[in-house]
Amino acid sequence: NCFRVTSLICLSIFLFSLGETIISNVKPCSSKGTRNVGAVEEPHEAEEKNKSADISKQKEQCLVPCDVQAKILRGEKHYMCRNLQNSLVEYARSTKKMIRNMMDDQQSSLDYLSNQVNEVMNRLLLLNAEVLRKHLDPLPYKAVQSHGLDCTDIKDTVGSVSKTPTGLYIIHPEGSNYPFEVLCDMDFQGGGWTVVQKRTDGIIPFQRTWSEYLDGFGDLSGEFWLGLRKIFHIVNQKATSFSLYVDLESENDKHAYASYDGFWLEDETCSFKIHLGRYSGNAGDAFRGYRKGDNQNSMPFSTFDVDNDGCRPMCTIKEQPVKSCSNFSDNTGWWFNQCGLANLNGVHRYTGRFLATGIHWDTWTMNNKQVKIKSVSMKIRRTYNPYFH
């Protein structure tokens, strides 16, 4: 009996323990069963939680690339700004260079056009002189009718019948192969003057070659040089003698003159050496000057391309060495003798303009200063004219 009791006690204890174990094992299952009971709401909450987690995860994933992207955008912005600035600077430089080149090209074009205009003007003057000369040259079938041997001859012949006004006439001096047109001054001191040179406004340039001074240039109704050949034929006619009258006007409209009798030129082989007789006037004898070295009488004519000025090898003018008086006088032509004091063909100096050289007659002075000459004329006339003084 005791063994039975003991066995029952042990069996009871074993069952109790087994029950406790089963109960403890069932609780989690019940708990799990409870969660399964609310399974209708659980998936929705889980989905929301999953969405929130995904959003948070996306935010966490976005934060990193957004910062990087911002940095990239900022870098690209700075890069584009730098490129834009560099492009603008380069464009400004290239534009400035292009404008400078265009201005240089325009200036070169203007200089070229200016030179062309000057050349055309000079050619036009030469063509006018050539046309005039051809118009006056003897034609093969029709001779040009001349009015006389010179202006004095016209005055003596035509003027004895009717009044001869100042103007252009055709003359045919003895020894000349052709007639040519001249300006006759029929009013000054009884008339009969042949004008061989006239300067008034500086329109006609006197920087000319030897051949141009031989044949003459300019406009007989304005400024001109008649030509050495024509002057030679006029003053070297048989049984005649001529006087030279130089009429000067200053910039302040004062007048002076220098007159020479016995004026004539040697022929072309002697370079048209000038010969002057007795002087009279109030402008001074600039042809002969004050010193022997200033004397231009009996000197040949000189131009920049045919130099006969006596500077061998050079002259000294105002303590400066001069190889050519024509070059020193801006390429004008005259009867130079180591330059001298007279050059009525010098570059025209009109009022208000200063030039180192100009029209010179340096013996004409006022208040011990050389007078600035505005206009000048040289005219010749036969000395036997009864009206000549």
Helices and strands as residue ranges (DSSP letters): H 2-37, H 42-136, H 151-157, E 167-171, E 180-185, G 188-190, E 193-199, H 210-215, E 217-218, E 224-225, H 228-235, E 242-250, E 255-265, G 268-270, E 274-275, E 279-281, G 292-294, E 315-317, E 320-322, H 325-328, E 342-343, E 360-361, E 365-366, E 369-370, E 373-382
